[in-house]
Amino acid sequence: MTVIDIPGSKSVTARALFLAAAAEGTTTLLRPLVSDDTEGFAEGLAALGYAVRREPGAWHIEGRPAGPGAETADVYCRDGATTARFLPTLAAAGHGTYRFDASAQMRRRPLGPLTTALRTLGVDLRHGGEEGHHPLDVHARGVKGGALTLDAGQSSQYLTALLLLGPLTAEGLDVTVTDLVSEPYVEITLAMMRSFGAEVRQEGRTYRVAPTGYRARTYGIEPDASTASYFFAAAALEPGRSVTVPGLGTGALQGDLAFVDVLRRMGADVEIGADATTVRSTGTLRGLTVNMRDISDTMPTLAAIAPFADGPVRIEDVANTRVKECDRLDACAENLRRLGITVRTGPDWIEIHPGTPAGPVEIATHGDHRIVMSFAVTALRTPGVTFDDPGCVKKTFPDFHRAFDTFVRTP
């Protein structure tokens, strides 16, 4: 059995950085993820006037409940969706003028439902180019609060950003959602908000947030369940292989740990304990039909091992994967076809038929870290697989290639 330490969760680290910046006092984050996304978030906070001190294994953030310390700032959000969506929302609670921009990849990703909601709350917000996309200017003068309706069918991050804002408003916030994707990520948000002192409750499709502010604390970041999916998938794929990931157990915040339940349905032996999860190969992978709406970040992981199943693998309700770093549904189909696999797709589904992937093939990554890490698993049984941009894993796991190679070479 191989035991592997997975870096901290990107989703949890981003939320923790927002909460720490908004809290009264100094927060220490233990084992935060160090990657392009999270470093971009931390640098964005610093540009806004928050004191951020980073050392190995711990980041210290001095909170400013009244908002950014800078009256003006230019913030570059890199490729980070959480940075690009959370930081303008945080800045809106303060007082000043703040300009946000992002990479060409992030500029293409939608922002409109969130900025429309912020305008509904009275925030003076202007897009510098295409409406509903970066760049944008926020002329902040605090947020009174109130009630609004939100469509979070494209991304749960729109709802998360508004929920995080709620305790910083003068009167609190009620958000009613008409549609919601990746709901487990919202559960992460609610649990973390409460751990920083917020009062938030859910009544049907309405989330009610009291204007409590936040309190600083020491907060440990759990391993990234999405990143763990590549190692779990590799263990399920390779006969005789097993892997244990400490820090992800029955109390884990992240819904993406449910990916191991998909592997169990396919025939893998899965054990979720109090403090760790283990996946063992049984030598069999069965085909299945699975709805991955709530764990769509792991859709490419499943697609990458699907050809090795004994029947078709059909993944449904994943339309939101088309507006990630790339159109992940089409990217998976494109690369599987390059490998000689029969694939069918629709607006929100992909069906992958059994086959033997054949190289040599260069995987078209589209600059997407999850495409690289997923097809690294396919490469375990497909000689000659290379990547046109292997370095894009820096977004969430800069050390992925070395860590995965070490895992593969360990009996």
Stockholm file with secondary structure:
# STOCKHOLM 1.0

chainA/1-411         MTVIDIPGSKSVTARALFLAAAAEGTTTLLRPLVSDDTEGFAEGLAALGYAVRREPGAWHIEGRPAGPGAETADVYCRDGATTARFLPTLAAAGHGTYRFDASAQMRRRPLGPLTTALRTLGVDLRHGGEEGHHPLDVHARGVKGGALTLDAGQSSQYLTALLLLGPLTAEGLDVTVTDLVSEPYVEITLAMMRSFGAEVRQEGRTYRVAPTGYRARTYGIEPDASTASYFFAAAALEPGRSVTVPGLGTGALQGDLAFVDVLRRMGADVEIGADATTVRSTGTLRGLTVNMRDISDTMPTLAAIAPFADGPVRIEDVANTRVKECDRLDACAENLRRLGITVRTGPDWIEIHPGTPAGPVEIATHGDHRIVMSFAVTALRTPGVTFDDPGCVKKTFPDFHRAFDTFVRTP
#=GR chainA/1-411 SS CEECCCCBCHHHHHHHHHHHHHEESEEEEESCCCSHHHHHHHHHHHHTTCEEEEETTEEEEECCTTCCSCSEEEEECTTCHHHHHHHHHHHHTSEEEEEEECCHHHHHSCCHHHHHHHHHTTCEEEESSSTTSSCEEEEEECCCCEEEEEEESSCTHHHHHHHHHGGGSSSCEEEEEEEESCHHHHHHHHHHHHHTTCCEEEETTEEEECSCCEECCEEECCBCHHHHHHHHHHHHHSTTCEEEEETCSTTCCCGGGGHHHHHHHHTCEEEECSSEEEEECCSCCCCEEEECGGGGGGHHHHHHHGGGSSSCEEEESCGGGGGSSSCHHHHHHHHHHHTTCCEEECSSCEEECCCCCCSCEEECCTTCHHHHHHHHHHGGGSTTEEESCGGGGGGTCTTHHHHHHHHHHCC
#=GC SS_cons         CEECCCCBCHHHHHHHHHHHHHEESEEEEESCCCSHHHHHHHHHHHHTTCEEEEETTEEEEECCTTCCSCSEEEEECTTCHHHHHHHHHHHHTSEEEEEEECCHHHHHSCCHHHHHHHHHTTCEEEESSSTTSSCEEEEEECCCCEEEEEEESSCTHHHHHHHHHGGGSSSCEEEEEEEESCHHHHHHHHHHHHHTTCCEEEETTEEEECSCCEECCEEECCBCHHHHHHHHHHHHHSTTCEEEEETCSTTCCCGGGGHHHHHHHHTCEEEECSSEEEEECCSCCCCEEEECGGGGGGHHHHHHHGGGSSSCEEEESCGGGGGSSSCHHHHHHHHHHHTTCCEEECSSCEEECCCCCCSCEEECCTTCHHHHHHHHHHGGGSTTEEESCGGGGGGTCTTHHHHHHHHHHCC
//
